Amino acid sequence: MKKIAILTSGGDAPGMNACIRACVRSAINSGLEVYGVDRGYKGLVENRIFPMHSTSVCEIIHRGGTILKSARCLEFKEKETRKIAADNLKALGIEGLVVIGGDGSFTGAKALSDDFGINVVGIPGTIDNDLAYTDFTLGFDTAVNTVLWAINALRDTMTSHDRVSIIKVMGRHCGDIALYAGICGGAEYILVPEIPYDIQKIASEIKTNKERGKTSSIIVLAEGAGNEQEIKTVVSVISGADVKFSTLGHIQRGGTPTMADRMLAAKFGVAAIEILIANKTNRVVGCKGKEIFDLDITEALSQKKQIDKNLYDIAALLC
């Protein structure tokens, strides 16, 4: 293998730029030519492919987002569209492709490899931490720390005014951001889509706590775990508390990546290039503890993500 390309797809995640840098530098130092793809699979189809050099990734390790940008490309699900993308790569002599993204991005990569023989390797880049095969995805740690910052700031004002704060965080159908940030931020309640809860019981506990002198509380609400307005109404009516609601939204996707995400980016990037040099395809990289490993894409995507019940139980003991 002499030439490879790199693209980022799906939602951006802190650490993507650090990972692009790791891929580019490790590939060049291994004797490969490197190309970048502008705007993910859409750019691949539109032939927005350009050479990258070591200087192309200077001063990006600390930046959030992705210098390669990302875009939706629903038409990539069609084989005819994937053929255009494959032809664009082959015209430049590109044999391998690194895809940094989530499950949808990996599915597209596998189809490209299966149908047209492009060697592909996926790097899990998503703040949601919703891929079951790996302990952590790139960007998750930074997103959790962003939520922690918000919890700390909101707790100050909630305490000052004897209020209850409901903080809605991202994660799609995975409650990991809420769970990790809730534990580390000292939230009184953590609501995740994977585990049922009784909001009336929670509201009654808040009322009892208020009567005992605890006049403020933090509720971290994961995306997909319930309607925020309904939860706010129930808590307000039953507890009698002044309830405020905050949606953190896309602020969780941005910001300077943490040390953990930068280190993960370096390890994932180097591992991905080694896989392509070994002429493997349809692989994804991941981590278990301190170990970096690779796995077949189909096997990785077949694993069902589950909430860490032990962590959830710890949260209940600490509230």
Secondary structure, 3 states (H helix, E strand, C coil): CCEEEEEECCCCCCCHHHHHHHHHHHHHHCCCEEEEECCHHHHHHCCCEEEECHHHHCCCCCCCCCCCCCCCCHHHHCHHHHHHHHHHHHHCCCCEEEEEECHHHHHHHHHHHHHHCCEEEEEEECCCCCCCCCCCCECHHHHHHHHHHHHHHHHHHHHHHCEEEEEEECCCCCCHHHHHHHHHCCCCEEECCCCCCCHHHHHHHHHHHHHCCCCCEEEEEECCCCCHHHHHHHHHHHHCCEEEEEECHHHHHCCCCCHHHHHHHHHHHHHHHHHHHCCCCCEEEEEECCEEEEEEHHHHHHCCCCCCHHHHHHHHHHC
